[in-house]
Amino acid sequence: MQDNYRWHILESSDDVAVAVCQRVLAAAEQAIAERGIFKLVLAGGSTPEKVYRLLAKAQANWGKWFIYYGDERCLSEEHKDRNSVMAARAFLAHVAIPENQVFTIPAEFGPKLAADFYQKIIADALPFDMVLLGMGEDGHTASLFPGHQHNADEWTHAVYNSPKPPPERVSMSAKALSATQQLIFIITGASKQDAIKQWRSGQDLPVASIQLNDPVDIYMDKEAEPVCT
Protein backbone atom coordinates (compact mmCIF):
# COMPACT_ATOMS: atom_id res chain seq x y z
CA MET A 1 0.00 0.00 0.00
CA GLN A 2 3.01 2.30 -0.06
CA ASP A 3 1.93 3.64 -3.44
CA ASN A 4 -1.41 4.65 -1.94
CA TYR A 5 0.10 7.63 -0.07
CA ARG A 6 0.38 11.17 -1.40
CA TRP A 7 3.09 13.09 0.46
CA HIS A 8 2.71 16.88 0.51
CA ILE A 9 5.84 18.50 1.96
CA LEU A 10 5.36 22.20 2.72
CA GLU A 11 7.69 24.87 4.03
CA SER A 12 6.24 25.41 7.49
CA SER A 13 3.58 24.21 9.94
CA ASP A 14 1.58 27.32 9.11
CA ASP A 15 1.62 26.35 5.43
CA VAL A 16 0.44 22.86 6.37
CA ALA A 17 -2.46 24.31 8.37
CA VAL A 18 -3.54 26.57 5.49
CA ALA A 19 -3.42 23.72 2.96
CA VAL A 20 -5.38 21.35 5.18
CA CYS A 21 -7.96 24.02 6.01
CA GLN A 22 -8.54 24.56 2.29
CA ARG A 23 -8.92 20.80 1.76
CA VAL A 24 -11.47 20.53 4.57
CA LEU A 25 -13.56 23.39 3.22
CA ALA A 26 -13.46 21.96 -0.31
CA ALA A 27 -14.46 18.52 0.96
CA ALA A 28 -17.35 20.07 2.88
CA GLU A 29 -18.65 21.86 -0.20
CA GLN A 30 -18.44 18.67 -2.26
CA ALA A 31 -20.09 16.46 0.36
CA ILE A 32 -22.93 18.91 0.97
CA ALA A 33 -23.51 19.28 -2.77
CA GLU A 34 -23.57 15.51 -3.29
CA ARG A 35 -25.10 14.16 -0.06
CA GLY A 36 -26.54 17.14 1.83
CA ILE A 37 -24.26 16.88 4.88
CA PHE A 38 -20.55 16.82 5.78
CA LYS A 39 -19.28 14.31 8.36
CA LEU A 40 -15.84 15.26 9.70
CA VAL A 41 -13.65 13.44 12.25
CA LEU A 42 -11.35 15.73 14.24
CA ALA A 43 -7.86 14.95 15.54
CA GLY A 44 -6.22 16.23 18.69
CA GLY A 45 -2.83 17.94 18.89
CA SER A 46 -1.20 21.30 18.34
CA THR A 47 -0.96 21.09 14.54
CA PRO A 48 -4.65 20.26 13.99
CA GLU A 49 -5.43 23.11 16.39
CA LYS A 50 -3.89 25.50 13.86
CA VAL A 51 -6.25 24.13 11.23
CA TYR A 52 -9.23 24.60 13.55
CA ARG A 53 -8.34 28.22 14.24
CA LEU A 54 -8.34 28.87 10.50
CA LEU A 55 -11.66 27.08 10.03
CA ALA A 56 -13.17 29.24 12.77
CA LYS A 57 -12.57 32.30 10.58
CA ALA A 58 -13.90 30.71 7.38
CA GLN A 59 -17.29 30.93 5.71
CA ALA A 60 -19.10 27.62 5.31
CA ASN A 61 -22.54 26.04 5.40
CA TRP A 62 -22.04 25.15 9.07
CA GLY A 63 -25.58 23.89 9.59
CA LYS A 64 -24.75 20.88 7.41
CA TRP A 65 -21.58 19.86 9.32
CA PHE A 66 -21.48 16.86 11.67
CA ILE A 67 -18.45 16.53 13.95
CA TYR A 68 -16.89 13.40 15.46
CA TYR A 69 -13.65 12.69 17.34
CA GLY A 70 -10.98 10.13 16.50
CA ASP A 71 -10.08 9.69 20.16
CA GLU A 72 -10.44 11.20 23.60
CA ARG A 73 -8.65 11.18 26.94
CA CYS A 74 -10.53 9.92 29.98
CA LEU A 75 -10.54 13.19 31.88
CA SER A 76 -13.28 15.37 33.32
CA GLU A 77 -15.65 16.89 30.80
CA GLU A 78 -14.11 20.38 30.93
CA HIS A 79 -10.45 19.36 31.36
CA LYS A 80 -8.12 21.49 29.25
CA ASP A 81 -6.30 18.42 27.89
CA ARG A 82 -9.37 16.89 26.31
CA ASN A 83 -9.51 16.99 22.52
CA SER A 84 -13.13 18.14 22.65
CA VAL A 85 -12.23 21.12 24.84
CA MET A 86 -9.39 22.15 22.52
CA ALA A 87 -11.60 21.82 19.44
CA ALA A 88 -14.39 23.80 21.07
CA ARG A 89 -12.12 26.67 22.07
CA ALA A 90 -10.27 26.84 18.75
CA PHE A 91 -13.14 26.16 16.36
CA LEU A 92 -16.58 24.94 17.39
CA ALA A 93 -17.44 27.79 19.77
CA HIS A 94 -16.94 30.25 16.91
CA VAL A 95 -19.11 28.70 14.19
CA ALA A 96 -22.80 27.85 13.85
CA ILE A 97 -22.65 24.05 13.87
CA PRO A 98 -25.71 22.89 15.85
CA GLU A 99 -24.78 21.38 19.21
CA ASN A 100 -26.69 18.19 18.46
CA GLN A 101 -24.44 17.66 15.42
CA VAL A 102 -21.25 17.59 17.52
CA PHE A 103 -20.68 14.08 18.86
CA THR A 104 -18.18 14.16 21.70
CA ILE A 105 -16.86 10.96 23.28
CA PRO A 106 -18.15 10.73 26.89
CA ALA A 107 -14.71 9.70 28.12
CA GLU A 108 -15.38 11.07 31.61
CA PHE A 109 -17.32 7.82 32.23
CA GLY A 110 -14.22 5.65 31.67
CA PRO A 111 -12.89 3.71 28.68
CA LYS A 112 -15.38 0.83 28.54
CA LEU A 113 -18.65 2.74 28.94
CA ALA A 114 -17.48 5.54 26.66
CA ALA A 115 -16.24 3.17 23.95
CA ASP A 116 -19.49 1.19 24.01
CA PHE A 117 -21.54 4.39 23.79
CA TYR A 118 -19.47 5.87 20.94
CA GLN A 119 -19.47 2.62 19.00
CA LYS A 120 -23.21 3.06 18.43
CA ILE A 121 -22.70 6.67 17.30
CA ILE A 122 -20.02 5.61 14.82
CA ALA A 123 -22.03 2.71 13.44
CA ASP A 124 -24.85 5.11 12.58
CA ALA A 125 -22.48 7.71 11.08
CA LEU A 126 -20.31 5.65 8.73
CA PRO A 127 -18.94 6.29 6.23
CA PHE A 128 -17.34 9.62 7.04
CA ASP A 129 -16.59 12.28 4.46
CA MET A 130 -13.21 13.26 5.90
CA VAL A 131 -10.98 12.07 8.73
CA LEU A 132 -8.16 14.20 10.14
CA LEU A 133 -5.34 12.44 11.98
CA GLY A 134 -2.02 13.37 13.53
CA MET A 135 0.97 11.18 14.31
CA GLY A 136 3.05 10.86 17.46
CA GLU A 137 6.80 10.42 17.68
CA ASP A 138 6.28 6.68 18.13
CA GLY A 139 4.05 6.37 15.06
CA HIS A 140 0.78 6.28 17.00
CA THR A 141 -2.34 7.92 15.65
CA ALA A 142 -5.58 8.74 17.49
CA SER A 143 -5.03 6.57 20.59
CA LEU A 144 -3.78 3.56 18.63
CA PHE A 145 -0.32 2.84 20.06
CA PRO A 146 2.50 0.53 18.94
CA GLY A 147 2.27 -2.90 20.54
CA HIS A 148 -1.35 -2.58 21.64
CA GLN A 149 -3.73 -5.35 20.61
CA HIS A 150 -7.39 -4.65 19.89
CA ASN A 151 -10.32 -6.44 18.30
CA ALA A 152 -9.99 -5.39 14.68
CA ASP A 153 -13.75 -5.72 14.12
CA GLU A 154 -14.67 -3.05 16.69
CA TRP A 155 -15.51 0.52 15.71
CA THR A 156 -14.06 1.86 18.97
CA HIS A 157 -11.50 0.65 21.50
CA ALA A 158 -11.20 1.13 25.25
CA VAL A 159 -7.54 2.00 25.96
CA TYR A 160 -6.16 1.37 29.45
CA ASN A 161 -2.38 1.56 29.19
CA SER A 162 -1.46 4.47 26.98
CA PRO A 163 2.30 5.15 27.08
CA LYS A 164 1.40 8.84 27.14
CA PRO A 165 -0.68 10.29 29.99
CA PRO A 166 -3.44 9.88 30.76
CA PRO A 167 -3.31 6.06 30.54
CA GLU A 168 -7.06 5.65 29.98
CA ARG A 169 -8.52 6.73 26.65
CA VAL A 170 -11.07 5.90 23.98
CA SER A 171 -10.12 5.59 20.32
CA MET A 172 -11.84 4.91 17.05
CA SER A 173 -10.45 1.75 15.51
CA ALA A 174 -8.33 1.59 12.37
CA LYS A 175 -11.39 0.05 10.71
CA ALA A 176 -13.58 3.04 11.59
CA LEU A 177 -10.96 5.64 10.73
CA SER A 178 -10.46 3.97 7.35
CA ALA A 179 -14.18 4.15 6.53
CA THR A 180 -14.04 7.59 4.95
CA GLN A 181 -14.10 9.29 1.57
CA GLN A 182 -10.93 11.26 2.33
CA LEU A 183 -8.23 10.97 4.98
CA ILE A 184 -5.54 13.50 5.84
CA PHE A 185 -2.58 13.08 8.17
CA ILE A 186 -1.23 16.36 9.58
CA ILE A 187 2.40 15.99 10.70
CA THR A 188 4.87 18.69 11.72
CA GLY A 189 8.15 19.00 13.60
CA ALA A 190 11.60 17.42 13.56
CA SER A 191 10.62 14.97 16.32
CA LYS A 192 8.52 13.06 13.76
CA GLN A 193 11.42 12.27 11.40
CA ASP A 194 12.18 8.79 12.77
CA ALA A 195 8.54 7.70 12.65
CA ILE A 196 8.19 9.01 9.09
CA LYS A 197 11.29 7.05 8.08
CA GLN A 198 9.91 3.86 9.68
CA TRP A 199 6.51 4.38 8.07
CA ARG A 200 8.01 4.83 4.62
CA SER A 201 10.13 1.70 5.07
CA GLY A 202 7.00 -0.37 5.68
CA GLN A 203 7.30 -0.96 9.42
CA ASP A 204 4.23 -2.03 11.37
CA LEU A 205 3.18 1.28 12.91
CA PRO A 206 -0.37 2.27 13.89
CA VAL A 207 -0.36 5.00 11.23
CA ALA A 208 0.15 2.30 8.60
CA SER A 209 -2.97 0.45 9.77
CA ILE A 210 -5.21 3.18 8.33
CA GLN A 211 -5.89 1.90 4.82
CA LEU A 212 -8.22 3.31 2.17
CA ASN A 213 -8.95 2.24 -1.36
CA ASP A 214 -8.42 5.87 -2.34
CA PRO A 215 -5.09 7.63 -1.69
CA VAL A 216 -4.26 8.82 1.81
CA ASP A 217 -2.92 12.39 1.90
CA ILE A 218 -0.07 13.25 4.25
CA TYR A 219 0.62 16.95 4.80
CA MET A 220 3.92 17.64 6.57
CA ASP A 221 6.38 20.47 7.00
CA LYS A 222 10.04 20.33 5.99
CA GLU A 223 11.11 19.84 9.59
CA ALA A 224 9.33 16.48 9.67
CA GLU A 225 11.02 15.27 6.49
CA PRO A 226 13.75 12.73 7.38
CA VAL A 227 17.27 13.88 6.61
CA CYS A 228 19.00 11.69 4.05
CA THR A 229 22.29 10.26 5.30
N, C-alpha and C positions, 0 to 999 in steps of 0.2 A: 504493500500500500504506500510505499515511499513516494511513488509518482502521483499520489492523490493529494499532495500538499502543495499549496501555492505560498511561497515565502515572499513577504513584502518587507524589505529592509529600508527603513526610513532614517532620517538624520537624527531625530531627537524623540524623546517621549511625548513632547507636545505635538510633533508631527504625527505620531502614531495615534494619539487621541483624536486629532482632527480627522484623519482618514477613517478611523473606525466610526466616529460620530456620523460622518457622511454616509457610510455604508448602512448604518442602522436606520437612518432616516429614509434612505432609498428603499431598503427592504420593507419598511413600514408602508410606504406609498404603494409599493407593488402588491403586498399582501392585502391591504385594504381594498385596492382596486379589484383584485382577483377573488378574494374570499370574504371581504367585509370587515375583518378584524386583523390585528397584528399581535401575535403571541411571542413575547420576548423573555428569555431567561437571562437574569443578571448574574454577574460574577462579583466576588468581593475583591478587595485589594486596592492599592493606591493608584495603579495605572488605570483600571476601569473607572475609578472615581473621577479621574480627569475627563473621561468620556462623558460621564453622567453630568458633570458641571457644564459641559458644552451642550448637551441635550436639553438641559434646563433652560437655556437661552434660545432654543430653536422654536420654530413654528411647525406644528404638526397637528394631525387630526387625533388629539389625545383621547377623545372619547371612545376611540376604537382600539386602544392599546390594552393588552392584558399582560400583567407582569408576574413572573415567577422567579424563584431563586435556585441556583445550582446547588448551594449548600448553606448551612447556617451553624453557628456555634451555640452550644447549649448554655446560654447565659440569660439573665433576666431580660424581660421584654424591651426595656429601654437602655440596655447596656451599650456603651459607646463602641464596643468592639464587635457588635453584631453587624452582619452584612446589611440587614434590613434597615438598621438605624443609619448607617453610612449612606445607603442609597436614598433614603428618605430626605436626609439633610442636603445631599448634593443635587438631587434630581426630583424625586417624586413630590416633595412638598411645594415645588415651584411650578408644577404643570397640572393640567386639569384631567388627569386620569382618575376615573371614579374609584373610590376606596374599595368597592366590592369587586373591582377588577385587578386588585393587587393582592396576590396570594403569598403571604409570608409563611414561613415554616414555623410552627409553634414550638420552637426548640426549648423554650423555658419549661416544658413539661417532661424533658428528658429524651434521650435518643430513640427509645423504642416507641413510645406513644406518638412522638412527633413524626417519626418515619412512617408509621402505620397511617396516621392521618394524612400526610402529604402524598403518600402513594395513591390514595383515592383521587386527590386533586390532579395529580399528574396523569393518571389513567384517563381521566375525562378530558384533559387538555391536549394530549398528543394527537398529531405531531405538532411540534413548535415551528414557528417561522424563522426564528433566529436564536442561537445560543451564543452567549459571550462567556469565555473562559480565560482564566489566567494560568500561570504555571509557577510553581515554587522552585527553589534552588535544587530540590531533590527530585524534580520531575513530577510532583503531584499536581493534580488539578481538581477543582472543587474541594471536597474532602476525601478524595481517593488517593491513598498514600502507598508508596512502594512497600511491598511485602504483605499488605493487608489482603485477606481473603474474604470475598463476599459472594452471596448467591447471585450469579450473573443474570438470573431471570427476574430479579426484583427491579422495581422502578426507583426505589429509594433504599438507602442503607442506614442503619444505626451504627454510629462510629463511637467506640469506647476508648480507644488507645491511640489517639492522634499523637504523633511525635512533636507537634507544635501545640502549645496551649490555646484554648482549653482542650483537655483530652476527649471530652464528649461532644459529639457533633452529629449532624444529619447531612447526608449527601444524596443528591440524585445519582443514580447508577450510570455506568458507561452506556448501558443500553438506552436509558432515557435521554441522556445528553446527546446521543447519536441520532435520536429520532427527531430530526429537524431539517428544514429546507436549507438553511445556511448555518455554518458554524465558524466563529472567529476566535482565535487565540490572540490575546493581547499580552505581549511579553517585552519588558524593558529592564535595562540595567546589566552591568557587567557580571553580577553574581549569578546570572542565568546561563553563562557561557558553557559551563560543563554539562548542564542538563540538555542544552540545545545540541551539543556535540554527541551526547549519548543517544538522544532521540534520532538524530540524523543517521547514526550508525546502526539503527534498528534494535536498540536495547529495549527490554521489556519494562517500560515506564508507564505510569498511569496515563500520561498525556497520549501515549500511543494507542491506548485502548479505545479512544473515541474515534470511531470509524464511520464514515458516510460513503454512500455511493457517489455523491457529488464531491468536488474538491473541498478540502478544509483550508481555510485561509489563516495564515499566521502573520500577524503584524508585529514587527519588532524594531527596536531602535538599533543603531550601529553599535552601541555599547554591549548589547546582548549577543552580537555576532561573534562566534568563536574566532580567536586569533589563529591563523595558520602558522604552524611551526614546522 
